[in-house]
């Protein structure tokens, strides 16, 4: 951060009389005033720019803290448009992927507690298929699959 020179601080302005004639002193003070305003404006702009860049970077990288995570303990759950990650807490469970999402929507279904080896998690596409399969089964502990809606059908991502 820029600070004023020592001779411009209170109590030191009288020293300008010793170094500069009155006309040069007035021009110097006006120049310093404009410079101070410029510095203050630049620092305010830089602070806003830094915050905008941080927000833009967070959105561009899809920071995990921005993902909507849904914990599911029911035996049946229909994915909502706001869901990004489905954590299945108590398999067996059936997760239904509806059609009609925004193209490019990605949904991840995960075995959160590591119980899918004994009790499977089934993922089905509502009114369609996932690739060419009627369903995908998660049958490994802590397993997960990510699904992508391409505008026509769900595919593995």
N, C-alpha and C positions, 0 to 999 in steps of 0.2 A: 504494500500500500504506500502511496506517495504521501509525504508530509511536507509541510511548509519549511523553508529554510529557517534557520535559527533567527536571522535578523528580521523576519516577518512576524515573529511571535510577539504577543503583547509586551510592551516595555522596551522593545528593540527597534520599533519603527523610527524612533527619533534619530537613530544612527544613519538612516538614509540621507538625512540633511547633510551629513559630513561627506558623503560619497558622490551624490548626484545633484546637479542644478535642478531648480523647481520644475522646468518643462520636462526634462528627462525622467524625473521622479514620478510625475503624473502619468506619463506614458508607460513607465515600468509597472506602476500599480494597476493600471487598466489591463496591461498584458497579463499580469499575474492573476487578476480577477477572472479574466476569460479562460486562462489556462486551468484555474481551479474548477471552474464550471465544467470545462471539457473533461477533466479527470473524474469528477463526480458522476457525470453522465455516462462516461465510458465504464466506470466500475459498476453502476447500476445495470447497464446493458449486458456486461459480461456476466453478472450474477444471474440474470434472467436467461441468458443464452446457455449457461452451464446447466441450469435446472431443466431447460427444454431438451438439451442433448441427453441428459440422464434419463428423462422420461421416454424420449424417442428410442434410446438404446434398450431400455427395459421392454418396450413394446415390440421392437424388432426382433429381439432374441427370445421372445416368448418366455420371459422369466417365469420359472415354476410357481412363484408366488402369485402370478396373475392367472394361472390355470384354475378352473373351477373343478374341485375334487368332490366327488359324492361318495359317501360311505353307504354301502347297501348291506343290510342284514336280512332282508326279505328273501323268499324263494323265487320271486319274480320281480323284475324291474324293467321298465321301459325308459330308455335313454331320452333325456330332455335336450332341447337345442343348446342349453347353456352348459351341459356336461362336457368336460374334457377328459377326466380320469374317473373311472368307476372302480372303487376299491370294494371288492366283495369280502365281507367280514365273516360270513357264515355259510359256506357251501353246504349242500348243493344249492345252486341257484341258476336261474335262466335269465339272461340279459337279452332284451329285445332292442334291435337297432331299427328305428323307423326310417322310412324313406322321406325324401323331401327336404333334407337339410341343405344348407348352403354348400355349393360345390367346393370341395377342398377341406370340409370338416373332418377332423381327426378325433377319434374316440379311442381311449386305451382302457381295456378291461384287465384288472389285475387281481390275483389271489393275495390279499393283504396279509392273511394270517398263516399261510402255508398249509392249508388243509385240503387243497384241490387234488392231491394225490389220492386220497381216500374218497372224497366226495367232490365230484367234478363240477365245473362251471360250464354251462352251455350258453353259447352266444348265437342268436338267430337273427336273421334279417326279416323284418315284418313285410309280408307279401312278396318275398323274393328270396334271392340266394346271396351267399357271400362267395364271390367268384363263381364257382359252379357247385358249391356244396350247400346243402340245406342248413347246416350248422357247423360251428367250430367248437371244439371241446378243449377246455384247459384242464389238463390232467396231470400237471406237475406242481409241486409245492412252490409257491411264490411265482408261478408262471404268469405270463401276461401276453396279450396280443393287442396290436394297434390296428384300427380299422379306418379306412379312408372312404368317404362318400365322394364318388367321382361325378355325381349328377344323375347317374342312372342306376348304379348298384354299389354295394359295399365291397371293398377289396381289402386285402391285407396290406398294411403299410410297412 
